[in-house]
């Protein structure tokens, strides 16, 4: 299992920087929020995912460790039910380009536009 050697939140609280194997992966708060592993986002089974919309200006207000295997991220929209395991964060880090493209495509398909900040 991959464990991050460092987790840093930038000053504006919009980028979480994870370090795995001496490589830094900057992940936006928006990306982490729309891919939250909570039931509110993923639903209760395959095909039950709920598209998250309008999260462009979200920030991470707090990070809490959960045991030695995960963190809980607290977001500015009061979302705090996702437990991000090291394994899941590593997947989000290394597959960021693909997952972000998938998200933008789903937004477009559902008739939503993404407002870049």
VMD Tcl script that draws the C-alpha trace (Angstrom):
set ca {
  {0.00 0.00 0.00}
  {1.21 3.48 -0.83}
  {1.41 5.87 2.11}
  {2.02 9.59 1.55}
  {5.25 10.81 3.11}
  {3.85 14.34 3.26}
  {0.48 16.11 3.04}
  {0.42 19.89 2.70}
  {-2.44 22.33 2.18}
  {-1.55 25.53 0.33}
  {-2.23 28.94 1.90}
  {-5.41 29.58 -0.08}
  {-6.68 26.12 0.98}
  {-7.43 25.23 -2.63}
  {-4.62 22.71 -3.32}
  {-3.71 19.64 -1.29}
  {-0.18 18.47 -2.10}
  {0.44 14.77 -1.51}
  {3.92 13.28 -1.70}
  {4.16 9.63 -2.74}
  {7.59 8.08 -3.47}
  {9.27 11.52 -3.50}
  {6.82 12.76 -6.15}
  {4.51 15.66 -5.34}
  {0.93 15.50 -6.59}
  {-1.01 18.77 -6.29}
  {-4.74 17.97 -6.14}
  {-7.31 20.74 -6.23}
  {-9.92 21.00 -3.50}
  {-12.55 20.87 -6.24}
  {-11.14 17.62 -7.66}
  {-11.00 16.03 -4.21}
  {-14.54 17.21 -3.46}
  {-16.14 15.91 -6.67}
  {-14.39 12.56 -6.17}
  {-15.27 12.29 -2.48}
  {-15.59 8.62 -1.49}
  {-18.72 9.38 0.57}
  {-22.11 7.75 -0.04}
  {-23.46 11.23 -0.80}
  {-21.28 11.31 -3.92}
  {-20.77 7.69 -4.97}
  {-24.26 6.51 -4.04}
  {-24.83 3.01 -2.75}
  {-23.69 0.99 -5.74}
  {-22.42 1.11 -9.29}
  {-24.30 3.57 -11.47}
  {-25.60 5.43 -8.40}
  {-22.98 8.19 -8.53}
  {-24.31 11.69 -8.00}
  {-22.65 14.32 -10.18}
  {-21.27 17.16 -8.08}
  {-21.86 20.56 -9.65}
  {-20.73 24.10 -8.82}
  {-17.72 23.20 -6.68}
  {-15.23 25.49 -8.48}
  {-14.61 27.81 -5.53}
  {-14.51 25.20 -2.77}
  {-11.75 25.14 -0.18}
  {-10.53 22.58 2.34}
  {-11.14 23.97 5.81}
  {-9.67 21.14 7.86}
  {-7.86 17.80 7.56}
  {-8.21 15.11 10.22}
  {-6.29 11.85 10.33}
  {-8.28 8.64 10.70}
  {-6.10 5.91 12.15}
  {-2.93 5.32 10.14}
  {-4.70 4.68 6.88}
  {-6.80 7.70 5.89}
  {-7.77 11.34 6.32}
  {-11.11 13.09 6.46}
  {-11.28 16.33 4.49}
  {-13.61 19.10 5.66}
  {-14.80 21.30 2.80}
  {-16.18 24.84 2.80}
  {-19.61 23.58 1.66}
  {-19.88 21.60 4.94}
  {-19.15 18.26 3.24}
  {-17.13 16.10 5.63}
  {-18.35 12.51 5.25}
  {-15.68 11.22 2.87}
  {-12.89 9.08 4.32}
  {-9.94 9.28 1.93}
  {-7.76 6.19 2.35}
  {-4.10 6.35 1.32}
  {-4.94 3.86 -1.44}
  {-7.77 6.06 -2.77}
  {-5.67 9.24 -2.57}
  {-2.86 7.50 -4.48}
  {-5.35 6.50 -7.19}
  {-6.66 10.10 -7.36}
  {-3.05 11.34 -7.61}
  {-1.80 9.04 -10.36}
  {-5.03 9.03 -12.39}
  {-5.74 12.73 -12.02}
  {-5.66 13.64 -15.73}
  {-8.05 10.87 -16.73}
  {-10.44 11.33 -13.79}
  {-10.56 15.12 -14.23}
  {-11.30 14.72 -17.97}
  {-14.05 12.22 -17.11}
  {-15.57 14.69 -14.65}
  {-15.51 17.58 -17.15}
  {-17.09 15.32 -19.80}
  {-19.87 14.29 -17.39}
  {-20.53 17.94 -16.54}
  {-20.77 18.81 -20.23}
  {-23.01 15.83 -20.99}
  {-25.39 16.88 -18.23}
  {-25.60 20.43 -19.62}
  {-23.41 22.10 -17.00}
  {-20.44 24.29 -17.76}
  {-17.29 24.42 -15.68}
  {-16.25 27.90 -14.63}
  {-12.48 28.14 -14.41}
  {-11.31 30.40 -11.61}
}
mol new
graphics top color blue
foreach p $ca { graphics top sphere $p radius 0.5 }
foreach p [lrange $ca 0 end-1] q [lrange $ca 1 end] { graphics top cylinder $p $q radius 0.2 }
display resetview
